[in-house]
């Protein structure tokens, strides 16, 4: 039986009358990986420090992103982040999240 990947430490801030604007601050290490998932809303990933591998359904090959980097994920894109370095910091922005 395989173990689930270790999920990074995430702090979320919701803003707006319907909590539609979300910002996540992610502190992660090399043992961390996000779940593989899509969202119904636009997502921006800012790699502030460190490095990640991003697997996404709209690209054939996973891509490495090293800080500083800005990534845009359109709604419906299945994606998964694999953290490559300890002390990786990300800011993830959902400017129009529907709850």
C-alpha positions in Angstrom: 0.0 0.0 0.0 1.5 3.3 -1.0 1.5 6.3 1.3 -0.2 9.6 0.3 2.3 12.4 -0.5 3.0 14.9 2.2 1.0 18.0 1.7 2.8 21.4 2.3 1.9 23.9 5.0 -0.8 26.2 3.5 -2.3 29.4 5.0 -5.4 30.7 3.2 -6.8 34.2 3.2 -10.3 34.8 1.7 -11.4 38.3 0.7 -14.7 39.7 -0.7 -18.4 39.5 0.0 -18.5 35.9 -1.2 -14.9 35.0 -0.2 -14.2 35.0 -3.9 -10.6 36.3 -3.8 -8.3 33.7 -2.2 -4.5 33.9 -1.5 -2.6 30.9 -0.3 0.9 31.2 1.2 2.6 27.8 0.9 5.7 26.8 2.9 7.0 23.5 1.5 9.9 21.1 1.6 11.3 18.6 -0.8 9.0 15.8 0.6 5.9 17.8 -0.3 3.5 17.3 -3.2 0.1 18.8 -3.9 -2.9 16.7 -4.7 -3.6 16.2 -8.5 -6.7 18.4 -9.1 -8.5 20.9 -11.4 -10.3 24.1 -10.3 -13.2 25.8 -11.9 -11.4 29.1 -11.6 -8.2 30.8 -12.7 -5.1 30.2 -10.6 -1.8 32.0 -10.5 1.2 30.3 -8.9 4.2 32.5 -7.8 7.4 30.7 -7.0 9.0 33.0 -4.5 11.9 30.8 -3.4 12.9 27.3 -4.3 11.8 25.1 -7.2 8.9 23.0 -8.3 7.9 20.5 -11.0 4.5 21.3 -12.4 2.5 18.6 -14.1 -0.5 20.0 -16.0 -3.1 18.5 -18.3 -2.6 21.1 -21.0 1.1 20.3 -21.5 2.6 16.9 -22.4 5.8 17.2 -20.3 6.0 18.4 -16.7 8.0 21.6 -16.4 10.5 22.8 -13.8 10.0 26.3 -12.4 12.7 28.0 -10.4 12.2 31.2 -8.4 11.3 33.8 -9.4 8.5 32.4 -11.5 4.9 33.2 -12.3 2.6 30.5 -13.7 -1.0 30.9 -15.0 -3.3 27.9 -14.8 -6.6 28.3 -16.8 -9.8 27.0 -15.2 -10.2 23.2 -15.6 -6.5 22.5 -15.9 -5.6 19.3 -13.9 -2.4 20.0 -12.1 0.0 18.7 -9.5 3.0 20.4 -7.9 6.1 18.4 -6.8 8.3 20.5 -4.5 12.0 20.0 -5.4 13.8 22.1 -2.7 13.4 22.6 1.1 12.3 26.0 2.1 10.3 26.6 -1.1 7.8 29.4 -0.8 4.8 29.8 -3.1 2.0 32.3 -3.3 -1.1 31.0 -5.0 -3.8 33.4 -6.1 -7.4 32.6 -7.1 -8.7 36.1 -8.1 -12.2 35.0 -8.8 -12.8 31.8 -6.9 -16.4 30.5 -6.8 -17.2 28.6 -3.6 
